[in-house]
Amino acid sequence: MLNVELKDVVINALEDVKGEGIVCLDISEMTDISDFMVVVSGNSNRQVKALVNNVLEEARSAGVKPLGIEGQAQGEWVLIDLTDVIVHVMLPKVRDFYDLESLWNMRPGKVEGNTP
């Protein structure tokens, strides 16, 4: 399965369980660890777990096994490593605190507030 197709499978799985604020970042030019990073919020530990379970189910149906899953027991921040797509499913307070989208949008040489 192509990485773009896998990204679409992940996003559709998250939308099916009403994931909020789905953001997909193309990180292929910033790192060799993965091509895409998907960040999504669930409003409760139960919804976070449901989002994770649906992503895992849909990925397996597409023939993709996760390389690893972290944080599933707590349900506050779960990381799913599907090799080409990394998925972060988080409670809103955890997502706001770590602000992964801003961290991964920074580029070398890019300094906020500076003008060229």
Backbone as a printed PyTorch tensor [residue, N CA C, xyz], in Angstrom:
tensor([[[  0.8460,  -1.1790,   0.0000],
         [  0.0000,   0.0000,   0.0000],
         [  0.8880,   1.2370,   0.0000]],

        [[  0.5230,   2.1890,  -0.8290],
         [  1.2730,   3.4400,  -0.8890],
         [  1.0280,   4.2640,   0.3620]],

        [[  2.0280,   5.0540,   0.7420],
         [  1.9100,   5.8560,   1.9540],
         [  0.7570,   6.8570,   1.8770]],

        [[  0.4700,   7.4000,   0.6930],
         [ -0.6400,   8.3380,   0.5360],
         [ -1.9690,   7.6160,   0.7440]],

        [[ -2.0650,   6.4040,   0.2560],
         [ -3.2820,   5.6120,   0.4610],
         [ -3.4680,   5.2880,   1.9370]],

        [[ -2.3890,   4.9440,   2.6220],
         [ -2.4590,   4.6450,   4.0470],
         [ -2.8920,   5.8820,   4.8330]],

        [[ -2.3520,   7.0330,   4.4710],
         [ -2.7530,   8.2940,   5.1110],
         [ -4.2580,   8.4950,   4.9630]],

        [[ -4.7850,   8.2260,   3.7790],
         [ -6.2250,   8.3750,   3.5430],
         [ -7.0360,   7.3770,   4.3630]],

        [[ -6.5490,   6.1520,   4.4940],
         [ -7.2150,   5.1400,   5.3270],
         [ -7.2930,   5.6340,   6.7730]],

        [[ -6.1750,   6.1760,   7.2660],
         [ -6.1170,   6.6830,   8.6420],
         [ -7.0990,   7.8340,   8.8360]],

        [[ -7.0750,   8.7910,   7.9350],
         [ -7.9610,   9.9530,   8.0740],
         [ -9.4240,   9.5370,   8.0130]],

        [[ -9.7680,   8.6480,   7.1010],
         [-11.1550,   8.1630,   7.0210],
         [-11.5710,   7.4370,   8.2970]],

        [[-10.6500,   6.6420,   8.8550],
         [-10.9530,   5.9200,  10.1030],
         [-11.1990,   6.9010,  11.2460]],

        [[-10.4320,   7.9770,  11.2950],
         [-10.6060,   8.9860,  12.3410],
         [-11.9140,   9.7550,  12.1420]],

        [[-12.2370,  10.0730,  10.9050],
         [-13.4890,  10.7770,  10.6230],
         [-14.7000,   9.9160,  10.9790]],

        [[-14.5930,   8.6020,  10.7690],
         [-15.6980,   7.6860,  11.0780],
         [-16.0860,   7.7060,  12.5530]],

        [[-15.1190,   7.9960,  13.4300],
         [-15.3710,   7.9930,  14.8670],
         [-15.4090,   9.4360,  15.4030]],

        [[-15.5970,  10.3780,  14.4890],
         [-15.7760,  11.7950,  14.8450],
         [-14.5630,  12.4060,  15.5320]],

        [[-13.3610,  12.0480,  15.0640],
         [-12.1500,  12.6890,  15.5690],
         [-12.1980,  14.1770,  15.2700]],

        [[-11.6890,  14.9850,  16.1850],
         [-11.7700,  16.4360,  16.0350],
         [-10.4130,  17.0440,  15.7060]],

        [[-10.4400,  18.0620,  14.8630],
         [ -9.2230,  18.8020,  14.5360],
         [ -8.1710,  17.9550,  13.8600]],

        [[ -8.5790,  17.1270,  12.9090],
         [ -7.6310,  16.2500,  12.2290],
         [ -6.6640,  17.0950,  11.3920]],

        [[ -5.3730,  16.9210,  11.6710],
         [ -4.3270,  17.6240,  10.9380],
         [ -3.3540,  16.5790,  10.4060]],

        [[ -3.0400,  16.6990,   9.1270],
         [ -2.0600,  15.7980,   8.5210],
         [ -0.8830,  16.6340,   8.0420]],

        [[  0.2960,  16.2980,   8.5300],
         [  1.5170,  17.0100,   8.1610],
         [  2.3870,  16.1130,   7.2860]],

        [[  2.8540,  16.6490,   6.1730],
         [  3.8050,  15.9450,   5.3300],
         [  5.1880,  16.2230,   5.9170]],

        [[  5.7700,  15.2110,   6.5410],
         [  7.0700,  15.3780,   7.1920],
         [  8.1820,  14.6720,   6.4240]],

        [[  7.8830,  14.2570,   5.2090],
         [  8.8300,  13.4550,   4.4230],
         [ 10.1460,  14.1660,   4.1380]],

        [[ 10.1260,  15.4910,   4.0310],
         [ 11.3640,  16.2160,   3.7460],
         [ 12.0950,  16.6490,   5.0090]],

        [[ 11.4770,  16.4290,   6.1800],
         [ 12.0980,  16.8300,   7.4400],
         [ 12.7500,  15.6740,   8.1840]],

        [[ 12.3140,  14.4470,   7.8920],
         [ 12.8220,  13.3010,   8.6350],
         [ 12.7010,  12.0380,   7.7940]],

        [[ 13.4900,  11.0470,   8.1450],
         [ 13.4190,   9.7550,   7.4690],
         [ 12.5270,   8.7650,   8.2170]],

        [[ 12.0150,   9.1600,   9.3760],
         [ 11.2560,   8.2100,  10.1950],
         [  9.8760,   7.9030,   9.6320]],

        [[  9.3040,   8.8310,   8.8820],
         [  7.9560,   8.6390,   8.3630],
         [  7.6870,   9.6730,   7.2790]],

        [[  6.5930,   9.4810,   6.5460],
         [  6.2150,  10.4400,   5.5120],
         [  5.1250,  11.4010,   5.9810]],

        [[  4.2050,  10.8810,   6.8000],
         [  3.0930,  11.7060,   7.2710],
         [  2.9100,  11.5650,   8.7730]],

        [[  2.4810,  12.6530,   9.3830],
         [  2.0950,  12.6390,  10.7890],
         [  0.6600,  13.1580,  10.8630]],

        [[ -0.1920,  12.3820,  11.5040],
         [ -1.5830,  12.7680,  11.6780],
         [ -1.8130,  13.0130,  13.1640]],

        [[ -2.4190,  14.1620,  13.4740],
         [ -2.7350,  14.5190,  14.8490],
         [ -4.2330,  14.7400,  14.9290]],

        [[ -4.8600,  14.1770,  15.9610],
         [ -6.3110,  14.2810,  16.1220],
         [ -6.6480,  14.3080,  17.6050]],

        [[ -7.7740,  14.9290,  17.9330],
         [ -8.2440,  14.9690,  19.3190],
         [ -9.4820,  14.1040,  19.4890]],

        [[ -9.5640,  13.4990,  20.6730],
         [-10.7690,  12.8150,  21.1240],
         [-11.2120,  13.4930,  22.4090]],

        [[-12.5010,  13.6590,  22.6030],
         [-13.0150,  14.4340,  23.7360],
         [-12.9890,  13.7210,  25.0780]],

        [[-12.7010,  12.4310,  25.0780],
         [-12.6370,  11.6610,  26.3190],
         [-11.6800,  10.4980,  26.1180]],

        [[-11.2750,   9.8790,  27.2170],
         [-10.4120,   8.7000,  27.1210],
         [-11.0940,   7.6150,  26.2920]],

        [[-12.3840,   7.4910,  26.4540],
         [-13.1540,   6.4850,  25.7130],
         [-13.0990,   6.7760,  24.2060]],

        [[-13.2650,   8.0490,  23.8210],
         [-13.2150,   8.3730,  22.3920],
         [-11.8020,   8.2010,  21.8450]],

        [[-10.7930,   8.5680,  22.6170],
         [ -9.4120,   8.3560,  22.1790],
         [ -9.1940,   6.8760,  21.8770]],

        [[ -9.6380,   6.0160,  22.7740],
         [ -9.4750,   4.5730,  22.5660],
         [-10.2720,   4.0920,  21.3640]],

        [[-11.4660,   4.6360,  21.1530],
         [-12.2780,   4.2550,  19.9950],
         [-11.6130,   4.6900,  18.6930]],

        [[-11.0390,   5.8890,  18.6790],
         [-10.3190,   6.3660,  17.5020],
         [ -9.1360,   5.4540,  17.1830]],

        [[ -8.3740,   5.1150,  18.2200],
         [ -7.2170,   4.2310,  18.0500],
         [ -7.6550,   2.8740,  17.5180]],

        [[ -8.6830,   2.2980,  18.1290],
         [ -9.1550,   0.9770,  17.7040],
         [ -9.6210,   0.9890,  16.2510]],

        [[-10.2900,   2.0580,  15.8280],
         [-10.7670,   2.1200,  14.4490],
         [ -9.6060,   2.2720,  13.4690]],

        [[ -8.6060,   3.0800,  13.8180],
         [ -7.4250,   3.2030,  12.9540],
         [ -6.7330,   1.8510,  12.8200]],

        [[ -6.5530,   1.1630,  13.9410],
         [ -5.8910,  -0.1440,  13.9000],
         [ -6.6790,  -1.1510,  13.0710]],

        [[ -7.9800,  -1.1580,  13.2430],
         [ -8.8380,  -2.0870,  12.4970],
         [ -8.7770,  -1.8030,  10.9940]],

        [[ -8.8850,  -0.5350,  10.6140],
         [ -8.8710,  -0.1780,   9.1950],
         [ -7.4890,  -0.4040,   8.5810]],

        [[ -6.4390,  -0.1330,   9.3260],
         [ -5.0880,  -0.3810,   8.8210],
         [ -4.8690,  -1.8730,   8.5990]],

        [[ -5.2950,  -2.6720,   9.5530],
         [ -5.1390,  -4.1290,   9.4030],
         [ -5.9570,  -4.6440,   8.2290]],

        [[ -7.1560,  -4.0880,   8.0370],
         [ -7.9890,  -4.4740,   6.8880],
         [ -7.3060,  -4.1350,   5.5680]],

        [[ -6.4880,  -3.0930,   5.5850],
         [ -5.7420,  -2.6840,   4.3900],
         [ -4.4110,  -3.4250,   4.2750]],

        [[ -4.1550,  -4.3400,   5.2070],
         [ -2.9400,  -5.1400,   5.1500],
         [ -1.7280,  -4.5140,   5.8130]],

        [[ -1.9580,  -3.5180,   6.6740],
         [ -0.8480,  -2.8310,   7.3410],
         [ -0.8660,  -3.1550,   8.8270]],

        [[  0.2540,  -3.6840,   9.3120],
         [  0.3940,  -3.9590,  10.7410],
         [  1.1210,  -2.7940,  11.3910]],

        [[  0.6790,  -2.3920,  12.5810],
         [  1.3990,  -1.3140,  13.2650],
         [  2.7750,  -1.7830,  13.7250]],

        [[  3.7460,  -0.8890,  13.5890],
         [  5.0860,  -1.1680,  14.0830],
         [  5.1050,  -1.0720,  15.6050]],

        [[  4.2790,  -0.1630,  16.1480],
         [  4.1930,  -0.0020,  17.5900],
         [  3.0160,   0.8660,  17.9810]],

        [[  2.5870,   0.6780,  19.2330],
         [  1.4980,   1.4720,  19.8060],
         [  1.9200,   1.8230,  21.2230]],

        [[  1.8490,   3.1010,  21.5640],
         [  2.2370,   3.5580,  22.9010],
         [  1.1040,   4.3570,  23.5310]],

        [[  0.8850,   4.1650,  24.8320],
         [ -0.0640,   4.9830,  25.5790],
         [ -1.5000,   4.5270,  25.5390]],

        [[ -1.7550,   3.3640,  24.9850],
         [ -3.1320,   2.9050,  24.8070],
         [ -3.8540,   2.6770,  26.1320]],

        [[ -3.1670,   2.2220,  27.1380],
         [ -3.8070,   1.9300,  28.4230],
         [ -4.3450,   3.1920,  29.0950]],

        [[ -3.5910,   4.2950,  29.0020],
         [ -3.9990,   5.5320,  29.6530],
         [ -5.0680,   6.2680,  28.8600]],

        [[ -4.9600,   6.2740,  27.5450],
         [ -5.9560,   6.9050,  26.6960],
         [ -5.9220,   8.4230,  26.6890]],

        [[ -4.7910,   9.0200,  27.0940],
         [ -4.6670,  10.4810,  27.0290],
         [ -3.9120,  10.8940,  25.7710]],

        [[ -2.8750,  10.1420,  25.4260],
         [ -2.0890,  10.3730,  24.2150],
         [ -1.6360,   9.0070,  23.7330]],

        [[ -2.1580,   8.6160,  22.5890],
         [ -1.7860,   7.3300,  22.0270],
         [ -1.0550,   7.5790,  20.7130]],

        [[  0.1010,   6.9550,  20.5750],
         [  0.8910,   7.0430,  19.3550],
         [  0.7820,   5.7160,  18.6290]],

        [[  0.4280,   5.7780,  17.3580],
         [  0.3740,   4.5840,  16.5120],
         [  1.4100,   4.7680,  15.4160]],

        [[  2.3690,   3.8620,  15.3530],
         [  3.4060,   3.9230,  14.3270],
         [  3.0650,   2.9180,  13.2350]],

        [[  2.6240,   3.4420,  12.0930],
         [  2.3140,   2.6090,  10.9300],
         [  3.4250,   2.7210,   9.8880]],

        [[  4.6160,   3.0440,  10.3250],
         [  5.8300,   3.2410,   9.5350],
         [  5.7410,   4.4900,   8.6550]],

        [[  4.9530,   4.4550,   7.6010],
         [  4.8540,   5.6090,   6.7040],
         [  3.9350,   6.6980,   7.2380]],

        [[  3.0990,   6.3410,   8.1900],
         [  2.1740,   7.2900,   8.8180],
         [  2.2470,   7.1050,  10.3290]],

        [[  2.5170,   8.1980,  11.0260],
         [  2.5020,   8.1830,  12.4900],
         [  1.2520,   8.9290,  12.9300]],

        [[  0.5020,   8.3270,  13.8420],
         [ -0.7600,   8.9090,  14.2840],
         [ -0.6740,   9.2340,  15.7650]],

        [[ -1.0270,  10.4740,  16.1230],
         [ -1.1070,  10.9110,  17.5120],
         [ -2.5730,  11.1920,  17.8210]],

        [[ -3.1430,  10.4170,  18.7350],
         [ -4.5310,  10.6210,  19.1600],
         [ -4.4630,  11.1240,  20.5950]],

        [[ -5.0010,  12.3410,  20.8250],
         [ -4.7700,  13.0070,  22.1050],
         [ -6.0420,  13.6410,  22.6570]],

        [[ -6.0810,  13.7360,  23.9790],
         [ -7.0920,  14.5730,  24.6050],
         [ -6.7460,  16.0320,  24.2840]],

        [[ -7.7370,  16.9120,  24.1850],
         [ -7.4570,  18.3140,  23.8370],
         [ -6.4300,  18.9940,  24.7440]],

        [[ -6.4870,  18.7550,  26.0510],
         [ -5.5410,  19.4190,  26.9590],
         [ -4.1050,  18.9580,  26.7020]],

        [[ -3.9300,  17.7030,  26.3750],
         [ -2.5960,  17.1680,  26.0730],
         [ -2.1100,  17.7290,  24.7360]],

        [[ -3.0050,  17.7730,  23.7710],
         [ -2.6500,  18.3090,  22.4500],
         [ -2.2510,  19.7750,  22.5500]],

        [[ -3.0000,  20.5540,  23.3040],
         [ -2.6770,  21.9700,  23.4800],
         [ -1.3190,  22.1450,  24.1600]],

        [[ -1.0420,  21.3220,  25.1550],
         [  0.2090,  21.4350,  25.9080],
         [  1.4280,  21.1450,  25.0250]],

        [[  1.3840,  20.0620,  24.2710],
         [  2.5490,  19.6610,  23.4730],
         [  2.6230,  20.3510,  22.1160]],

        [[  1.5020,  20.7660,  21.5670],
         [  1.4340,  21.5480,  20.3330],
         [  2.3520,  20.9870,  19.2380]],

        [[  2.1620,  19.7110,  18.9210],
         [  3.0040,  19.0440,  17.9290],
         [  2.9480,  19.7000,  16.5550]],

        [[  1.7860,  20.2240,  16.1940],
         [  1.6650,  20.8380,  14.8760],
         [  2.6410,  21.9990,  14.7180]],

        [[  2.7480,  22.8470,  15.7210],
         [  3.6890,  23.9730,  15.6480],
         [  5.1320,  23.4870,  15.6460]],

        [[  5.4180,  22.4950,  16.4550],
         [  6.7710,  21.9550,  16.5310],
         [  7.2210,  21.4180,  15.1780]],

        [[  6.3480,  20.6600,  14.5100],
         [  6.7160,  20.0420,  13.2380],
         [  6.5820,  20.9960,  12.0550]],

        [[  5.9740,  22.1520,  12.2540],
         [  5.8990,  23.1400,  11.1760],
         [  7.1200,  24.0440,  11.1430]],

        [[  7.9660,  23.9590,  12.1620],
         [  9.1870,  24.7720,  12.1730],
         [ 10.1680,  24.2010,  11.1560]],

        [[ 10.8420,  25.0720,  10.4630],
         [ 11.8250,  24.6590,   9.4740],
         [ 13.1830,  25.2280,   9.8570]],

        [[ 14.2680,  24.5440,   9.5070],
         [ 15.5820,  25.1070,   9.7780],
         [ 15.7160,  26.4600,   9.0950]],

        [[ 16.2400,  27.4220,   9.8120],
         [ 16.4140,  28.7580,   9.2690],
         [ 15.1830,  29.6240,   9.3450]],

        [[ 14.0640,  29.0330,   9.7220],
         [ 12.8220,  29.8040,   9.8340],
         [ 12.6960,  30.2760,  11.2680]],

        [[ 12.6830,  31.5780,  11.4570],
         [ 12.5700,  32.1460,  12.7940],
         [ 11.3020,  32.9810,  12.8340]],

        [[ 10.4230,  32.6710,  13.7740],
         [  9.1700,  33.3960,  13.9040],
         [  9.4420,  34.8680,  14.1960]],

        [[  8.7220,  35.7440,  13.5170],
         [  8.8030,  37.1630,  13.8040],
         [  9.8670,  37.8980,  13.0280]],

        [[ 10.7970,  37.1930,  12.4070],
         [ 11.8350,  37.8610,  11.6230],
         [ 11.3370,  38.1350,  10.2200]],

        [[ 11.7520,  39.2330,   9.6690],
         [ 11.4480,  39.5130,   8.2760],
         [ 12.7290,  39.3630,   7.4840]],

        [[ 12.6190,  38.8890,   6.2570],
         [ 13.8320,  38.6410,   5.4510],
         [ 14.5790,  39.9100,   5.1180]]])
